[in-house]
């Protein structure tokens, strides 16, 4: 077995299983114990396996160590055990002397309960995502810092504060009662949606990590689908949206991490299996009375998986963006609506509408205007592209826009404005 | 920015009554397109609602009359709320309203904030 390649992957998947179960076992008030036991387990594994090689059943090995450590901890500290018993009962509804249950069912249940506990509006969306990445997905602090373009100390501080808050607010690690489920589920879906977007739209250049974030968001969404009471149309819609977006993952960046725009993508790189799965979930989502924003966004994403342009395609996308904007404003939706408008009504009309958007501080706004004015008014187009370059946040984006400006200058047709969806 | 109420009036005597599902879908699409354009500028407060044609008017002394009103051809068909710098801008934003295709009109009124 190739240890160097397998170990990080194994550690990450097992870490997230162990921490969820340990957290569920010990509660937020003793989160240090949960994390210490998990950390110790992997430290011992790294040391022992480094000397003796990997055991035949590494997962079983890890579980045994963790189980023994949890037992040791409670045996050693009887005072703690007495004190803790009351807390466990109120916080988790179980008693601590029971063995650490590492069955697949309990792992899944713990992760689901933890998902509801972490996606709680008492902590900020950023903290929810950070904790989910750490505890539910097993990413390292360094990786999380990389994704947020931050540093380890800041992330550590943010996550500690969030965990203290969850303890102070006495947030229970449990499946929410029926009466609260609808509201609580909305928070969970929003966090999973943001977690996916963090991977999909992040300006971090670490493409492997970004892809892993997307896959993790999908895995956690799948936990909700596998559970009867949360297998609802909007959850299927969210899953559909994720699959359909992820289908273009390989096509949307080049080897330098530069974004390749939608209509310049090599469509043979679009993942047909994910498109099929996305359509399958969209179908499952199409029941009931409620139309969520995930339904609308999934439908937009579905139209984007059609390789051939047609008036129907862009007219449908335009209508869906209209409906999305009627629910809630977002700059990205406003820009994408205007792009769709240019496909339906032509650049002239779209440029006039774009001028009214009032997003002068946004580089994508100028990139869009640069595209719309190309061939209509190349001087204006060039000036908007220059502004876009100066406002762009990463070298990759600046490069990309510079290429558009260069091709405009030599008179050929420049590419489109922004990466629609 | 100030808040404005757009009141949509249409001519109830006009042949707007019976619509095929396709016509209704087409109208809905026009309204979404117009309001979507306002929303894209982040100037939509609420898409508002449509109103039933039937209604009552209550006057002092409990006098009640019902609509639609034979003597008045226009009736309020719905409303939306938008944001605009001033009445002139709100008026300008109203010019794309699809109600004009149905022979109706839009009344634009600034909302006075009240602390009650």
Contacts between the chains, C-beta under 8 A, distances in Angstrom:
chain1	res1	chain2	res2	distance
A	318	B	33	7.6
A	319	B	29	6.0
A	319	B	32	6.4
A	319	B	33	7.4
A	321	B	36	6.8
A	322	B	32	4.3
A	322	B	33	5.7
A	322	B	35	7.3
A	322	B	36	2.9
A	322	B	37	7.9
A	322	B	39	7.6
A	323	B	32	5.9
A	323	B	36	7.4
A	325	B	36	5.1
A	325	B	39	3.8
A	325	B	40	5.6
A	325	B	44	7.5
A	326	B	32	6.4
A	326	B	35	5.8
A	326	B	36	6.2
A	326	B	39	5.6
A	326	B	44	7.0
A	326	B	47	5.0
A	329	B	39	5.9
A	329	B	40	7.9
A	329	B	42	4.7
A	329	B	44	7.3
A	333	B	40	7.6
A	334	B	39	7.8
A	334	B	40	4.1
A	334	B	41	7.4
A	334	B	42	7.2
A	337	B	36	6.4
A	337	B	40	5.2
A	338	B	40	6.6
A	353	B	37	6.3
A	353	B	40	7.2
A	356	B	40	7.9
A	356	B	41	5.1
A	357	B	40	6.2
A	357	B	41	6.0
A	358	B	41	6.1
A	358	B	42	6.9
